[in-house]
Amino acid sequence: MNSQIHNIHQQLMNKDITCTALVQEKLDLLKQNINNTVNALLDTLALDLAAKVDAKIANGETIGLLEGIPFGIKDVYMVQGTYTTASSDLLKNYKSAYTATAIQKLLDAGAIPLVKENCDSFGHGSSSENTIFGAVKNAVNPDLVGGGSSGGSAVNVAKDYTVFSIGGDTGGSVRQPAGYNNVYGLKPTYGRISRFGLMAYASSTDCVGPIAKSIEDIRIVLNVMSGKDVKDQTTYTSTEIDQDAISSSENIKKVGYFKNFIENDAIDAEVKSNFLATIEKIKAKRIEVKALDFFESETLVSTYYTLAMAETASNLSRLDGTNYGNRIEADNLKETYAVTRSENFSEESKRRIVGGNQVLSQGFSDEIYLKGLNLRDQISKNFENDFKDVDIILSPVTPNTPPKIGDSLKDPHAMYLSDAYTVGFSLGQLPTLTVPQGTATGLQITAAKHNDELVLKFANFLKDTI
C-alpha cells in the first residue's frame, strides 16, 4: 500500500519524526514557491497545530490517522480568519468569516492546513494562468501550464509540498491538472461532499475533490469529507468506503469507452495509441470492453459552457464592491458598480460573465439556455443507459498534452476544448477519478452515480495492470 498518510502516521507514532519538523519542512519548500503555487502560507496556524500533535504523542496519547498530516487548500475555500482571494483582484483583501464544511471536517480530524493555493481566478480557466499571483508552473516541466483551475493544488501534491490538497472540480478542474502533473484527482458524485464554504462557480456541477499521490490517500480523505450537511441541501448520507472493499476487481465485468473520443481528429496521436494499448491490456485480463456512442465533444463543451457561464454570471453578481470585494469609487453608484467589476475581474471572468448574462437574457434564454438544460438531461439519460450495460467508462483525461505557458491566454477557444473529455461527466454529476497511468495525461475512470467505491476499485485494478 503506497500511502503517504499511513507512512507519516506510523512515523509520528514511532517518534521517528516530529509533526513540527514535518510541517516546517513543507513550509520551507512552499516558501520557495518556484512553481507559483502559493497565494498565502498558513504558517502560524500550521505550526501551532503541529505543536499540539507533538504534545499528544509525547503524553502517550493515540492520534487519529489524519492527525498531523499537512495539506493544501485551493484558494476558493473559506477558512476562518485567512485570506480567501479566489486569485482575484476583487477579493485580494477578503478574509473568511467562517470555514467551509469540507475543510472543517479535515481540521476536526486533525489534518494541518499549510497553504491557500494558486488557481484560475474564481475557477475560470483550464491552465491556472488567469490569476493575479502569476501562472502556476507544471511540476514536471515548468515551461508548461500546471492545468486548471486547481493547478496550484495539483502541483503542490506532485512536488511533495503537501501530502494531499483539496481542489474544486466544476468541469474538470481537479481531474485535468491531476493528469497534467501525474497525480490522482477525484471528482466525487455530486452532493457526496458539502459545497458550503466553496465559492460558487457553477452550482449544478461544483464538487469538492481531493488530490493525492495514492488511491488509498484519496479514499481516506474522501471518507472524512463525505456526508450530509444541513447547510447544503444537495448533500446526501453516504456509506464509508472500506479499504478491503476496493482491493479486488472481481465485480467488474465490462468496461466501456466512447469511440468518438478516440476517433476524433483533435486527439493527440500518442494519447490515442496509448489509450488503445491500455484497452488491449484490460481485454487480456478477460474483462469485456465495449465501444460506446456518445455526444460529440464539441456538443459537450458548448453545453457545459452555456450552463456554467449562466450560473457563474448569477453567482458572481453579488460581487459589486458593496458587500464584498475591492470597491472602486466613481461618480455615481451605477458607475461604481461598473468600474469595480470591470477593473477587478480578470478578462476570462468577464468573458464568462458577459456570456452568461447573454444566454440568460430575454430573447436568448429560450433559444440557448433552455436548450442547454435539455441537452444536459439527454446526456444524463445517455449515461443511465450506458451504465445498464457497462460497469466502468474509461477515457483519456485530455485530448492533448499540457500547452506552454501563455498559449492558452492567446486562444481561449482551445482552452475550452481542452475540457472536452471531462465536462460530460460533470454534466452527468458522476464520480470520476484521474489516475496517472495509460497516457501522458493519465486516464479517467467513471462509474454510475453514487458508485465512488467502484471507481477506486477499478483504479487499484489498473495500477496493477498497466
Long-range contacts (C-beta under 8 A, 24 or more apart in sequence): 1-214, 1-216, 2-213, 2-214, 2-216, 3-214, 3-216, 3-217, 3-220, 4-163, 4-164, 4-212, 4-213, 4-214, 4-217, 5-65, 5-66, 5-69, 5-163, 5-164, 5-216, 5-217, 5-220, 5-221, 6-65, 6-216, 8-68, 8-69, 8-163, 9-63, 9-65, 9-67, 9-68, 9-69, 12-53, 12-57, 12-63, 12-67, 12-68, 13-57, 13-62, 13-63, 15-57, 18-50, 18-54, 19-50, 19-51, 19-53, 19-54, 19-57, 19-68, 19-112, 20-47, 20-50, 20-51, 20-54, 22-50, 22-68, 22-70, 23-47, 23-49, 23-50, 23-70, 23-112, 23-114, 24-50, 26-70, 26-114, 26-161, 26-162, 27-114, 29-159, 29-160, 29-161, 30-114, 30-115, 30-156, 30-161, 34-137, 34-142, 35-136, 35-137, 35-138, 35-139, 35-142, 35-146, 35-152, 35-155, 35-159, 36-118, 36-133, 36-134, 36-135, 36-136, 36-137, 36-152, 37-115, 37-117, 37-118, 37-136, 37-146, 37-151, 37-152, 37-153, 37-155, 37-156, 37-159, 37-161, 38-115, 38-116, 38-117, 38-118, 38-133, 38-152, 39-75, 39-83, 39-85, 39-87, 39-115, 39-116, 39-117, 39-118, 39-133, 39-152, 40-75, 40-82, 40-83, 40-85, 40-115, 40-116, 41-114, 41-115, 42-79, 42-82, 42-113, 42-114, 42-115, 42-116, 43-114, 45-82, 45-113, 46-70, 46-112, 46-113, 46-114, 49-110, 49-112, 50-112, 53-110, 53-112, 63-110, 64-109, 64-110, 65-109, 65-220, 66-106, 66-109, 66-110, 66-111, 66-220, 66-221, 66-224, 67-109, 67-110, 67-111, 68-110, 68-111, 68-112, 69-110, 69-111, 69-112, 69-163, 69-164, 70-111, 70-112, 70-113, 70-114, 70-162, 70-163, 71-106, 71-111, 71-112, 71-113, 71-114, 71-162, 71-163, 71-164, 71-165, 71-166, 72-113, 72-114, 72-115, 72-116, 72-117, 72-152, 72-153, 72-156, 72-157, 72-161, 72-162, 72-164, 72-165, 72-166, 73-103, 73-113, 73-115, 73-116, 73-117, 73-153, 73-165, 73-166, 74-116, 74-117, 74-119, 74-149, 74-150, 74-152, 74-153, 74-165, 74-166, 74-167, 74-168, 75-116, 75-117, 75-118, 75-119, 75-152, 76-119, 76-122, 76-123, 76-168, 76-198, 76-199, 77-102, 77-103, 77-116, 77-166, 77-168, 77-197, 77-198, 77-199, 78-103, 78-197, 78-198, 78-199, 79-103, 79-113, 79-116, 82-116, 83-116, 84-116, 84-199, 85-116, 85-132, 86-119, 86-121, 86-122, 86-123, 86-199, 87-118, 87-119, 87-120, 87-121, 87-122, 87-130, 87-131, 87-132, 87-133, 88-121, 88-122, 88-131, 88-132, 88-344, 88-345, 88-346, 88-349, 89-132, 89-326, 89-343, 89-344, 89-345, 89-346, 90-319, 90-321, 90-324, 90-325, 90-326, 90-340, 90-341, 90-344, 90-345, 91-319, 91-324, 91-325, 91-326, 92-132, 92-326, 93-326, 94-324, 94-325, 96-197, 98-197, 99-197, 100-194, 100-196, 100-197, 100-198, 101-194, 101-196, 101-197, 101-229, 101-231, 101-232, 102-166, 102-193, 102-194, 102-197, 102-198, 102-208, 102-225, 103-166, 103-197, 104-197, 105-224, 105-225, 105-227, 106-166, 106-221, 106-224, 106-225, 109-224, 111-224, 114-161, 114-162, 115-156, 115-161, 115-162, 117-150, 117-152, 117-153, 117-156, 117-165, 118-151, 118-152, 119-148, 119-149, 119-150, 119-151, 119-152, 119-153, 119-167, 119-168, 120-148, 120-149, 120-151, 120-173, 120-348, 121-345, 121-346, 121-348, 121-349, 122-199, 122-201, 122-312, 122-316, 122-346, 122-349, 123-149, 123-168, 123-170, 123-173, 123-199, 123-201, 124-149, 124-201, 124-312, 124-346, 124-348, 124-349, 124-352, 125-149, 125-348, 125-408, 125-415, 126-172, 126-173, 126-176, 126-408, 126-415, 126-416, 126-418, 126-419, 127-151, 127-403, 127-405, 127-408, 127-409, 127-415, 128-152, 128-177, 129-405, 129-406, 129-408, 129-409, 130-346, 130-347, 130-348, 130-349, 130-409, 131-346, 132-346, 135-405, 135-406, 137-405, 138-180, 138-181, 138-402, 139-181, 139-182, 140-181, 140-182, 141-402, 143-404, 143-405, 144-180, 144-401, 144-402, 144-403, 144-404, 144-405, 145-180, 145-402, 145-403, 145-404, 145-405, 145-408, 146-177, 146-180, 146-181, 146-402, 147-176, 147-177, 147-178, 147-179, 147-180, 147-181, 147-402, 148-173, 148-176, 148-177, 149-173, 149-177, 150-174, 150-177, 150-185, 150-209, 150-211, 151-177, 151-180, 153-177, 153-211, 154-178, 154-180, 154-181, 154-183, 154-185, 154-211, 155-181, 157-181, 157-183, 157-211, 157-212, 157-213, 158-182, 158-183, 158-213, 163-212, 163-217, 164-210, 164-211, 164-212, 164-217, 164-218, 164-221, 165-210, 165-211, 165-212, 166-208, 166-209, 166-210, 166-211, 166-221, 166-225, 167-209, 167-210, 167-211, 168-198, 168-201, 168-206, 168-207, 168-208, 168-209, 169-206, 169-207, 169-208, 169-209, 169-426, 170-201, 170-202, 170-205, 170-206, 170-207, 170-308, 170-426, 171-202, 171-205, 171-304, 171-308, 171-419, 171-422, 171-423, 171-426, 172-397, 172-419, 172-421, 172-422, 172-423, 172-426, 174-207, 174-209, 174-210, 174-211, 174-434, 175-209, 175-397, 175-422, 175-432, 175-433, 175-434, 175-444, 176-397, 176-398, 176-418, 176-419, 176-422, 176-434, 176-441, 177-211, 178-211, 178-397, 178-434, 178-436, 178-442, 179-397, 179-398, 179-434, 179-436, 179-441, 179-442, 179-444, 180-398, 180-402, 180-441, 182-436, 182-442, 183-211, 183-212, 183-213, 183-434, 183-436, 184-211, 184-212, 184-213, 184-214, 184-215, 184-217, 184-218, 184-433, 184-434, 184-435, 184-436, 184-459, 185-209, 185-210, 185-211, 185-433, 185-434, 186-210, 186-211, 186-218, 186-222, 186-431, 186-432, 186-433, 186-434, 186-452, 186-455, 187-425, 187-426, 187-431, 187-432, 187-433, 188-222, 188-226, 188-431, 188-452, 189-238, 189-429, 189-430, 189-431, 189-449, 189-450, 189-451, 189-452, 190-234, 190-429, 190-430, 190-449, 191-232, 191-234, 191-235, 191-236, 191-429, 192-222, 192-226, 192-235, 192-236, 192-238, 192-431, 192-450, 192-452, 193-222, 193-225, 193-226, 193-227, 193-235, 194-225, 194-227, 194-229, 194-231, 194-232, 194-235, 195-232, 195-234, 196-229, 196-231, 196-232, 200-311, 200-312, 200-315, 201-308, 201-311, 201-312, 201-315, 202-307, 202-308, 202-311, 202-312, 202-315, 203-311, 203-315, 204-307, 204-311, 204-429, 205-304, 205-307, 205-308, 205-426, 205-427, 205-429, 207-426, 215-246, 215-435, 215-456, 215-459, 215-460, 215-463, 216-243, 218-433, 218-456, 219-243, 219-246, 219-456, 222-452, 236-450, 238-450, 238-452, 239-453, 241-452, 241-453, 241-456, 245-453, 245-457, 246-453, 246-456, 246-457, 246-459, 246-460, 247-457, 247-460, 248-457, 249-457, 249-458, 249-460, 249-461, 251-391, 251-454, 251-457, 252-287, 252-391, 252-392, 252-454, 252-457, 252-458, 252-461, 253-287, 253-288, 253-391, 254-287, 254-288, 254-289, 254-290, 254-389, 254-390, 254-391, 254-392, 255-282, 255-287, 255-288, 255-289, 255-290, 255-390, 255-391, 255-392, 255-393, 255-394, 255-458, 256-289, 256-290, 256-291, 256-292, 256-386, 256-389, 256-390, 256-392, 256-393, 256-394, 257-289, 257-290, 257-291, 257-292, 257-393, 257-394, 257-395, 258-291, 258-292, 258-293, 258-294, 258-393, 258-395, 259-291, 259-292, 259-293, 260-293, 260-294, 260-296, 260-297, 261-294, 261-297, 261-395, 261-396, 261-399, 261-420, 261-421, 262-396, 264-297, 264-399, 266-297, 266-399, 266-400, 266-417, 266-420, 267-396, 267-399, 267-400, 268-399, 268-400, 268-401, 268-440, 270-439, 270-440, 271-396, 271-398, 271-399, 271-400, 271-401, 271-439, 271-440, 271-441, 272-396, 274-438, 274-439, 274-440, 275-395, 275-396, 275-438, 275-439, 275-443, 278-394, 278-437, 278-438, 278-439, 278-443, 278-462, 278-466, 279-394, 281-465, 281-466, 282-394, 282-465, 285-461, 285-465, 290-389, 290-390, 292-386, 292-389, 292-390, 292-393, 294-382, 294-386, 294-424, 295-375, 295-378, 295-379, 295-382, 295-424, 297-399, 297-417, 297-420, 297-421, 298-417, 298-420, 299-375, 300-379, 300-420, 300-423, 300-424, 300-427, 301-416, 301-417, 301-419, 301-420, 301-423, 303-372, 303-375, 303-376, 303-379, 303-423, 303-427, 304-419, 304-423, 304-424, 304-426, 304-427, 305-355, 305-416, 305-423, 306-359, 306-368, 306-369, 306-371, 306-372, 307-369, 307-372, 307-373, 307-376, 307-427, 308-352, 308-356, 309-352, 309-353, 309-355, 309-356, 309-359, 310-356, 310-359, 310-360, 310-369, 310-372, 311-356, 312-349, 312-352, 312-353, 312-356, 313-352, 313-353, 313-354, 313-355, 313-356, 313-357, 313-360, 314-356, 314-360, 316-345, 316-349, 316-353, 348-412, 351-412, 376-427, 379-424, 379-427, 379-428, 380-427, 380-428, 380-429, 383-428, 383-430, 383-448, 384-448, 387-447, 387-448, 391-447, 391-454, 391-458, 392-445, 392-446, 392-447, 392-454, 392-455, 392-458, 393-445, 393-446, 393-447, 394-443, 394-444, 394-445, 394-446, 395-421, 395-443, 395-444, 395-446, 396-421, 396-438, 396-439, 396-441, 396-442, 396-443, 396-444, 397-421, 397-422, 397-434, 397-439, 397-441, 397-442, 397-443, 397-444, 398-422, 398-441, 400-441, 401-440, 401-441, 402-441, 431-455, 433-459, 435-459, 435-462, 435-463, 437-462, 437-463, 437-466, 438-462, 438-466
